[in-house]
Amino acid sequence: MRAVRQISACGIAAVMAFVISSCSVQPCYEETDPMMNTVLLASGTGESVRADSLRVRGVSATDTVEFVDARSVTSFSLPLDPASNLSMFYITVNGIHDTAVIYYTHLPHLVSPECGYTFTSNITGVATTHNIIDTLIIENSKVDLDGKKNLHLFF
């Protein structure tokens, strides 16, 4: 009799877990990854310029991740690490390597009840090694889900 009660209790618990999990909220259809948008510009003129080749890799203490590997581009987008206050990128434009470091603060941001939270960032500073990058200028310091340009990269 005791075994029947335990099996019944386990069966009821399993059914309840299945029913509760099937009554979940709506799926998330919104973008949840804020991207830092960068435009390529010609040094001296400030006009939009197309890079013949562009490769951007994010560098952390434990890993290197390739974000961009493209030909004939005038802009690119990169994520910022929400677990840190800086992101380092190895940027190769037309075969010449450079390093850019982006400093920022971040805040949690509620996307929607279905999508939950993400982190938006506020860029506080930039630094480069100036091999091919002449200047890196902050146009819009707020990195969020709106898709606005954040940086101007002159080379």
N, C-alpha and C positions, 0 to 999 in steps of 0.2 A: 504494500500500500504506500509506504514511504517513497519507494522508487518511482511509482506512478505520479505522485505529487511533484517530485523533483523534475521528472521529465515534462510534466504539464507546465510547471513554472518556467523551465528553460524554453519550452516551445512558445509560451506566451511572451516571454522576454524577447525572443528572436523575432516574432511577428511584430511586436511593438517597435523594435529597432528598425525593422524594414519599413513599417508604415510611417514612422517619424522621419526617416531619411528620405522617403519619397515625397514628402510634403515640404521640400526645400524651396527657397526663394527663387525668383526669376534668374535666368542666366545673365551674365555680364556681356554686353555688346559694345561697351565703351572702351576707348583707349585708356590704358592704365600706366603706361610707361612714359614719363616725361623725357623729352629728348632735347639736348643742347644743339641748336641749329647754327651752323657756321657757313658764311658766305666767303668765297674766294675772290679777292680783289687784286688788281695790279698795283704794285708800289709806284708812287709818284702820281698816277692819274686817278686812282680810286675807282676805276671802272671795273665792272664784272669781267673776270677772266676765266677761261676754261683750262683746267689742268689736264695735260695729256694722260697722266696716270696719277692715282691717289691711293695710298694705302695708309690706314690708321689702325693702330693696335693699342689697346688699353693695357697698362702695366700695373700690376699690384705686387705685393710682397710674395704672393704664392702662385701667381698665374699671369699669362699674357693671352689676351683675347683679341682676335682680329675682328674689327667692327666694319671696316670699309676696305674694299679692294675693287676699285672701279676705274674706268677709262673715260675720258672726256666729260668731266664733271665741273660744275660751277658752285656747288654747295654740298654739304654733308651734315648728318645728324649723329650724335653720340649720346649714350646714357651716362649719367654721373653716378658714382658709387654711393648708395644711401648709407653704407656702413662706415663712411670716412668723410673727412672734411676737405679732401683733395683727391683729384684724379690725374694720373699721369698718362700721356698718350705719346707714342712714337708715331710721327707723321712723316710719310715719304711722299713728296710732291715731285713729279717728273724725275724720279731717281735720286733725289737729294733728301737725306734724312735730317730730321729735326725732332726736338722734344718739346712738348707743351705741358705745362702743369696748370690746372685750373683749381683755384681755391674757392670754397663755397660753404654756406651753412644750409641746413635742410630742415624742413618742417613736415609733419604728417598732414595729408590733405585727403578729405573724404571725397571720393569720386562719386559714389552713389551707394545706396544700401545693398544693391546687388553686387557691385564690384569691390566694395570695401575701400581700404585706404591705400594711398601711395605716398611717395615723398616728393615734394616740390623743393627746388633749390634756389638759392640766391647767390649768384657769383660775386665774390668779394675781391678777387684778384686773379691775374694771369701772369705767367712767366714762360719764356721760350729760350732756346739756346741760340737762336738767330743764325742758323746755317742757311736755310732758305726762307724762313719766316722773317720778314722785315719787322712787322708789327702785328700784334694781336690786340684788338680793341673790343671792349665790352659795349655793345649797343643797347641791349636789354638784359639786365642782370637776373631777371626772374625766369627760371627754367620750369615751365609747367606744361600743361596739356594743350595750350593754345596754338603751338606751332610757330610762334613768332621767331624772327632772327635774334640770336643772342650775341654772336661774335662776328667780327670782321677780321679775316685773316689776309694780310697783305704779303705778297711774295713777288 
